[in-house]
Amino acid sequence: MSSTTSFTIARFKNRSGTSSWRVSGWLHGVRIRKNFKTREEAAAEKTLLDIRSVQAATGLRATTTFLPDEQLREAEAAFRRLQDCPRSLTFYLDYALMNYREPTTQKPLVEAVAEYSATKEHEHEQDLLSAPHLERLKRDLERLKKHFPGTTVAELTGPRLLEYFEAGRSGHKTFNNRRGIVSTFLKHALQRGWIVANPLATIPPRRIRRRRGGAVTFDATQAAELMAHVEMQYSAAVPFFAFCLFAGIRPCLRTGEILRLKPEHVKVADGFIRIDGEVSKVREPRNVTIQPNLAAWLRQYPLEKFPIIPVNLQHIREKVALKFPLAHDVMRHTFISMFVAKFRSLGEAALQAGNSESIIRKHYLDLKTTTEAEAFFGIQPQHAVDSGAGLIARPAPAEALRVAV
């Protein structure tokens, strides 16, 4: 027989001739029979016995509590979540009470990003932040908003941010770039009281082992062919390519230094180009020495007739890129590597390129030979410009196209 069954109520006649109401059934294998004078008393007893039977089968039990049903269910759920944890519920509650502080404002992420971006735009207006960095910051924060729609800043926990940094199987450099932008944003949020602690404290940046000499460059022959092609097909763009290739001016057509370079910055007679704070990407002025071959290009294509940024430059660059691999900054990388090879001075290369010596050592040292560098800085214009700005061909020196590597 089952150890728990339902109980029944039946009328029972005593030996004395009186009638009563009997509750009968089984509980834990024990037979239960109880008599009551009224059916109401018997029904109450049956209810209690049924509850005891259900408790025996399911593990539930009746308990007196001050908690309302909603809080009681939450407490039961909390204990179920902690059943495999080594500590008690009280321990975890004490820890939360000691370490968690409610943010003063539950700031939606969308609003927080808008306010932070406005702050950075103001810094840019005050010349404290470069345009490329501001653009990159806005782009990354837009990605952050899309990844966490409908979220408050306080809900950006460490595990959720780690998942965001690693999204798309990101490399270590991408991971660190994303983390860097979010880190500055969360510091701002901490100052505003939108969060009570920076969740990135437990997410260190990834360590990157950098390989020295990884910059993509042209060899001297490619550089000579590039300039010859531009001179023949797109003479209006010669100064642009000459500045980027022979002076290392940052060539980006969206935010590059070349866009802010003016003819008055170019001192051909004095032998240098003045990159002031308004032009420099890192807002630090520098002077770039005009090498003899660059001086020859600028005399042949004077800035009075040939602007640094000609009309349709984007279209011209796209056309040239069909013939030559004009990867991002490849002309600048070529200049720096050739400069280091010719002059063997990391410090001077760093000053003229606007980089640190450590960057020059890691990416440009020993990429080129002295012979190739001499050939590179010997690339000269091959056409004369007549009074009508037309081109007059003249023979190219053999050494300009036959370069020993």
C-alpha positions as CSV (number, residue, x, y, z in Angstrom):
1,M,0.0,0.0,0.0
2,S,1.2,3.5,-0.7
3,S,2.6,5.4,2.2
4,T,0.4,8.4,1.4
5,T,-3.2,8.3,0.3
6,S,-6.1,10.8,0.3
7,F,-8.4,10.7,3.4
8,T,-12.1,10.1,3.4
9,I,-15.0,11.2,5.6
10,A,-17.8,8.7,6.4
11,R,-20.7,8.5,8.8
12,F,-20.0,6.0,11.7
13,K,-22.5,4.4,14.2
14,N,-21.1,3.9,17.7
15,R,-21.9,0.9,19.9
16,S,-23.9,3.2,22.1
17,G,-26.2,3.9,19.2
18,T,-25.0,7.5,18.6
19,S,-23.6,8.6,15.2
20,S,-20.3,10.4,14.5
21,W,-18.2,11.4,11.5
22,R,-15.0,9.3,10.9
23,V,-11.9,10.5,9.0
24,S,-9.8,7.5,7.7
25,G,-6.8,6.9,5.5
26,W,-3.1,6.1,5.6
27,L,-0.1,8.4,6.4
28,H,3.5,7.1,6.2
29,G,2.2,3.5,6.3
30,V,0.2,4.2,9.4
31,R,-3.6,3.8,9.4
32,I,-5.5,6.9,10.6
33,R,-9.0,6.7,12.0
34,K,-10.5,9.6,13.9
35,N,-14.1,10.3,15.0
36,F,-15.8,13.7,15.3
37,K,-19.2,14.8,16.5
38,T,-19.8,17.1,13.5
39,R,-19.0,16.9,9.9
40,E,-17.3,20.3,10.0
41,E,-14.7,19.1,12.6
42,A,-14.1,16.0,10.5
43,A,-13.6,18.2,7.3
44,A,-11.1,20.4,9.1
45,E,-9.1,17.4,10.3
46,K,-9.1,15.9,6.8
47,T,-7.7,19.1,5.4
48,L,-4.8,19.0,7.9
49,L,-4.1,15.4,7.1
50,D,-4.2,16.0,3.3
51,I,-1.6,18.8,3.8
52,R,0.7,16.5,5.8
53,S,0.3,13.9,3.1
54,V,1.3,16.4,0.3
55,Q,4.2,17.6,2.4
56,A,5.5,14.1,2.8
57,A,5.4,13.5,-0.9
58,T,6.9,16.9,-2.2
59,G,9.0,18.1,0.7
60,L,6.8,21.1,1.3
61,R,5.8,22.0,4.8
62,A,3.6,24.6,6.5
63,T,5.5,27.3,8.2
64,T,4.4,30.5,9.9
65,T,6.1,33.6,8.3
66,F,5.9,37.3,8.3
67,L,6.9,37.4,4.6
68,P,4.2,38.1,1.9
69,D,3.9,35.5,-0.9
70,E,6.1,37.6,-3.3
71,Q,9.0,37.8,-0.9
72,L,8.7,34.2,0.2
73,R,9.0,33.1,-3.5
74,E,12.0,35.3,-3.9
75,A,13.7,33.8,-0.8
76,E,13.0,30.3,-2.1
77,A,14.5,31.3,-5.5
78,A,17.6,32.7,-3.8
79,F,18.2,29.5,-1.8
80,R,17.8,27.4,-4.9
81,R,20.5,29.5,-6.7
82,L,22.9,29.1,-3.8
83,Q,22.4,25.4,-3.3
84,D,25.8,24.6,-5.0
85,C,27.7,27.6,-3.5
86,P,30.1,27.1,-0.5
87,R,28.7,30.0,1.5
88,S,25.3,30.8,3.1
89,L,22.8,33.3,1.8
90,T,23.6,35.6,4.8
91,F,27.3,35.7,3.8
92,Y,26.5,36.8,0.2
93,L,24.0,39.4,1.5
94,D,26.5,40.9,3.9
95,Y,29.1,41.1,1.1
96,A,26.6,42.9,-1.2
97,L,25.6,45.4,1.6
98,M,29.3,46.2,2.3
99,N,30.4,46.6,-1.3
100,Y,27.5,47.7,-3.4
101,R,26.4,51.3,-3.6
102,E,23.4,52.4,-5.6
103,P,24.3,54.9,-8.3
104,T,23.0,58.4,-7.7
105,T,21.4,58.4,-11.1
106,Q,20.3,55.5,-13.3
107,K,21.6,57.0,-16.4
108,P,20.5,55.5,-19.7
109,L,23.6,54.6,-21.8
110,V,22.3,56.6,-24.8
111,E,22.1,59.8,-22.8
112,A,25.4,59.2,-21.1
113,V,27.2,58.7,-24.5
114,A,25.6,61.9,-25.9
115,E,26.8,63.9,-22.9
116,Y,30.3,62.4,-23.0
117,S,30.6,63.0,-26.7
118,A,29.6,66.7,-26.2
119,T,32.3,67.0,-23.6
120,K,34.9,65.6,-26.0
121,E,33.7,67.9,-28.8
122,H,34.3,70.8,-26.4
123,E,37.8,69.6,-25.8
124,H,38.4,69.4,-29.5
125,E,37.2,72.9,-29.9
126,Q,39.7,74.0,-27.3
127,D,42.4,72.2,-29.2
128,L,42.9,69.5,-26.5
129,L,41.8,66.6,-28.7
130,S,42.6,65.8,-32.3
131,A,40.0,65.3,-34.9
132,P,41.0,61.7,-35.7
133,H,40.8,60.7,-32.1
134,L,37.4,62.4,-31.7
135,E,36.1,60.5,-34.8
136,R,37.4,57.2,-33.5
137,L,35.9,57.8,-30.1
138,K,32.4,58.6,-31.5
139,R,32.5,55.6,-33.8
140,D,33.4,53.2,-30.9
141,L,30.8,54.7,-28.6
142,E,28.1,54.2,-31.3
143,R,29.2,50.5,-31.5
144,L,28.8,50.3,-27.7
145,K,25.3,51.7,-27.8
146,K,24.2,49.2,-30.4
147,H,25.7,46.3,-28.4
148,F,23.8,47.3,-25.3
149,P,20.4,48.7,-26.4
150,G,18.1,49.9,-23.6
151,T,20.8,49.6,-21.0
152,T,21.8,52.0,-18.2
153,V,25.5,52.7,-17.5
154,A,25.2,51.0,-14.1
155,E,24.3,47.7,-15.9
156,L,27.7,47.6,-17.8
157,T,29.2,44.9,-15.6
158,G,32.6,43.4,-16.1
159,P,31.4,40.1,-17.7
160,R,29.2,42.0,-20.1
161,L,31.9,44.4,-21.1
162,L,34.4,41.5,-21.5
163,E,32.0,39.9,-24.0
164,Y,31.8,43.1,-25.9
165,F,35.5,43.5,-26.1
166,E,35.9,40.0,-27.4
167,A,33.0,40.2,-29.9
168,G,33.8,39.0,-33.4
169,R,36.9,37.1,-32.1
170,S,38.7,40.4,-31.9
171,G,42.5,40.5,-31.8
172,H,44.5,41.8,-28.9
173,K,45.0,45.2,-30.4
174,T,41.2,45.6,-31.2
175,F,40.5,44.4,-27.6
176,N,42.7,47.0,-26.1
177,N,41.4,49.8,-28.4
178,R,37.8,49.0,-27.4
179,R,38.8,48.8,-23.7
180,G,40.6,52.1,-23.9
181,I,37.6,54.0,-25.2
182,V,35.2,52.4,-22.8
183,S,37.7,53.0,-19.9
184,T,37.8,56.8,-20.4
185,F,34.0,56.8,-20.8
186,L,33.5,54.9,-17.5
187,K,35.9,57.2,-15.7
188,H,33.7,60.1,-16.8
189,A,30.6,58.1,-15.6
190,L,32.2,57.5,-12.2
191,Q,32.8,61.3,-11.8
192,R,29.2,62.0,-12.7
193,G,27.8,59.4,-10.2
194,W,26.3,57.2,-12.9
195,I,28.3,54.2,-11.5
196,V,29.8,53.6,-8.1
197,A,32.8,51.6,-9.3
198,N,34.7,51.1,-12.5
199,P,34.0,47.5,-13.7
200,L,37.2,47.4,-15.8
201,A,39.3,47.1,-12.6
202,T,39.2,43.3,-13.1
203,I,39.8,43.4,-16.9
204,P,43.4,44.3,-17.7
205,P,44.5,45.2,-21.2
206,R,45.8,42.3,-23.3
207,R,49.6,42.0,-23.6
208,I,50.8,42.3,-27.2
209,R,54.1,41.1,-28.3
210,R,55.1,43.5,-31.1
211,R,57.3,42.4,-33.9
212,R,59.8,45.0,-35.0
213,G,59.9,45.9,-38.7
214,G,56.2,45.2,-39.5
215,A,55.4,48.4,-41.5
216,V,54.2,48.0,-45.0
217,T,56.4,50.0,-47.4
218,F,57.3,50.5,-51.0
219,D,60.8,49.7,-52.2
220,A,62.8,52.4,-54.1
221,T,61.8,51.0,-57.5
222,Q,58.1,51.1,-56.7
223,A,58.4,54.6,-55.3
224,A,60.2,55.8,-58.5
225,E,57.5,54.1,-60.7
226,L,54.8,55.7,-58.6
227,M,56.1,59.2,-59.0
228,A,56.8,58.7,-62.7
229,H,53.2,57.5,-63.2
230,V,51.7,60.4,-61.2
231,E,53.9,62.9,-63.1
232,M,52.8,61.5,-66.5
233,Q,49.1,61.0,-65.7
234,Y,48.1,63.3,-62.9
235,S,50.6,66.1,-62.7
236,A,48.2,68.2,-60.6
237,A,48.6,65.8,-57.8
238,V,52.4,65.7,-57.8
239,P,52.9,67.9,-54.7
240,F,50.5,65.7,-52.7
241,F,52.3,62.5,-53.5
242,A,55.7,64.2,-53.1
243,F,54.9,65.5,-49.6
244,C,53.6,62.2,-48.4
245,L,56.4,60.1,-49.9
246,F,59.4,62.2,-49.4
247,A,58.5,64.1,-46.2
248,G,56.3,61.6,-44.4
249,I,53.3,63.9,-44.0
250,R,50.3,61.8,-42.8
251,P,48.2,61.3,-46.0
252,C,44.7,60.5,-44.9
253,L,42.2,62.3,-47.0
254,R,39.7,62.5,-44.1
255,T,41.7,63.7,-41.1
256,G,45.4,63.6,-42.3
257,E,48.0,66.3,-41.8
258,I,48.2,66.8,-45.5
259,L,44.7,68.4,-45.5
260,R,45.8,71.1,-43.1
261,L,49.2,71.8,-44.6
262,K,49.4,75.2,-46.3
263,P,51.9,76.6,-48.8
264,E,53.2,79.1,-46.1
265,H,54.3,76.0,-44.0
266,V,56.7,75.0,-46.8
267,K,60.0,76.8,-46.5
268,V,61.8,75.6,-49.6
269,A,64.5,78.4,-49.4
270,D,65.1,77.5,-45.7
271,G,65.0,73.8,-46.3
272,F,62.2,72.7,-44.0
273,I,58.5,72.2,-43.6
274,R,56.9,73.6,-40.5
275,I,54.3,71.3,-39.1
276,D,52.7,73.4,-36.3
277,G,50.2,72.3,-33.7
278,E,47.2,73.0,-35.9
279,V,48.6,70.7,-38.6
280,S,50.1,67.9,-36.5
281,K,48.0,64.9,-35.7
282,V,49.4,64.7,-32.1
283,R,49.2,68.5,-31.7
284,E,53.0,68.7,-31.2
285,P,54.9,71.0,-33.7
286,R,57.8,69.6,-35.6
287,N,60.1,70.5,-38.5
288,V,60.6,68.2,-41.5
289,T,63.8,68.7,-43.4
290,I,63.3,69.1,-47.2
291,Q,65.6,66.6,-48.8
292,P,67.3,67.6,-52.0
293,N,65.0,65.5,-54.2
294,L,61.9,66.9,-52.6
295,A,63.2,70.4,-53.2
296,A,63.7,69.5,-56.8
297,W,60.0,68.3,-57.0
298,L,58.8,71.5,-55.4
299,R,60.8,73.7,-57.7
300,Q,59.5,71.7,-60.7
301,Y,55.9,71.8,-59.4
302,P,55.7,75.1,-57.4
303,L,52.8,75.4,-55.0
304,E,51.8,78.7,-56.7
305,K,50.6,76.6,-59.7
306,F,50.1,73.2,-58.2
307,P,48.0,73.2,-54.9
308,I,48.8,70.6,-52.2
309,I,45.2,69.3,-52.4
310,P,44.1,69.5,-56.1
311,V,40.6,69.2,-57.4
312,N,39.3,65.6,-57.4
313,L,42.2,64.3,-55.4
314,Q,40.1,61.4,-54.0
315,H,39.3,60.3,-57.5
316,I,43.0,60.6,-58.6
317,R,44.2,58.6,-55.6
318,E,41.6,55.9,-56.4
319,K,42.9,55.7,-59.9
320,V,46.6,55.5,-58.8
321,A,45.6,52.8,-56.3
322,L,44.5,50.6,-59.2
323,K,48.1,50.4,-60.3
324,F,50.0,50.7,-57.0
325,P,49.1,49.2,-53.6
326,L,48.4,52.5,-51.8
327,A,47.6,51.0,-48.4
328,H,46.9,53.3,-45.5
329,D,50.1,55.3,-44.6
330,V,52.3,53.2,-47.0
331,M,54.0,56.3,-48.3
332,R,54.7,57.7,-44.9
333,H,56.0,54.3,-43.7
334,T,58.3,54.3,-46.8
335,F,59.7,57.7,-45.9
336,I,60.4,56.8,-42.3
337,S,62.1,53.5,-43.1
338,M,64.2,55.1,-45.8
339,F,65.2,58.0,-43.5
340,V,66.3,55.6,-40.8
341,A,68.3,53.6,-43.3
342,K,70.1,56.6,-44.7
343,F,70.8,58.7,-41.6
344,R,70.9,55.8,-39.0
345,S,69.3,58.1,-36.3
346,L,66.2,56.9,-34.5
347,G,66.0,60.2,-32.6
348,E,66.0,62.4,-35.7
349,A,63.6,60.1,-37.5
350,A,61.2,60.3,-34.5
351,L,61.4,64.1,-34.4
352,Q,60.8,64.5,-38.1
353,A,58.0,61.8,-38.3
354,G,56.2,62.9,-35.1
355,N,56.6,59.5,-33.5
356,S,58.4,58.1,-30.4
357,E,61.8,56.5,-30.7
358,S,60.3,53.2,-29.4
359,I,57.8,53.2,-32.3
360,I,60.6,53.9,-34.8
361,R,62.7,51.1,-33.4
362,K,59.8,48.6,-33.4
363,H,58.5,49.2,-36.9
364,Y,61.1,50.8,-39.1
365,L,64.7,49.9,-38.0
366,D,66.6,47.9,-40.6
367,L,63.7,47.6,-43.0
368,K,65.8,49.1,-45.8
369,T,69.5,49.2,-46.8
370,T,71.6,52.3,-47.2
371,T,71.9,51.7,-50.9
372,E,68.2,51.6,-51.4
373,A,67.7,54.6,-49.2
374,E,70.2,56.6,-51.3
375,A,68.3,55.5,-54.5
376,F,65.0,56.5,-52.9
377,F,66.2,60.0,-51.9
378,G,67.6,60.3,-55.4
379,I,64.2,60.1,-57.2
380,Q,63.9,63.2,-59.3
381,P,61.1,64.7,-61.5
382,Q,61.5,63.5,-65.1
383,H,59.5,66.3,-66.9
384,A,59.9,70.0,-67.1
385,V,56.9,72.3,-66.8
386,D,56.5,74.9,-69.6
387,S,54.9,78.3,-69.1
388,G,51.5,76.9,-69.9
389,A,51.8,74.3,-67.1
390,G,52.2,71.6,-69.7
391,L,54.7,68.8,-69.4
392,I,57.9,68.4,-71.4
393,A,59.3,64.9,-71.2
394,R,63.0,64.4,-70.6
395,P,65.0,61.2,-70.3
396,A,64.9,59.5,-66.9
397,P,68.3,58.7,-65.3
398,A,68.9,55.0,-65.4
399,E,69.6,54.9,-61.6
400,A,66.1,56.3,-60.9
401,L,64.5,53.1,-62.2
402,R,67.2,50.5,-61.6
403,V,67.6,50.3,-57.8
404,A,69.9,48.0,-56.0
405,V,68.2,46.5,-52.9
